[in-house]
Amino acid sequence: MIETETARVAAPALPPELQSPRAKLVYLYLTTNGDATVSEMGDSLGMKKLSLYSILKTLKREEMVDCDGDTYALN
């Protein structure tokens, strides 16, 4: 029997102030993918833009993300 080694990658730690499951999802998406537009996040996560704008506004207010034009990235 052939044994294979599986790489174990630790999940990034989420800030404790993130309570919303959707906010956590957006945060993890940006952690994994770097910067992204609302359209890219909406397509990848299956979320409506209106929801994403609300979440990103909260993350920005908490200084977790920054916006350059229409592109968002973690601080």
Buried (B, 14 or more C-beta within 10 A) or exposed (E): EEEEEEEEEEEEEEEEEBEEEBBBBBBBBBEEEEBBBBEBBBEEBEBEEEBBEBBBEBBBEEEBBEBEEEEBEBE
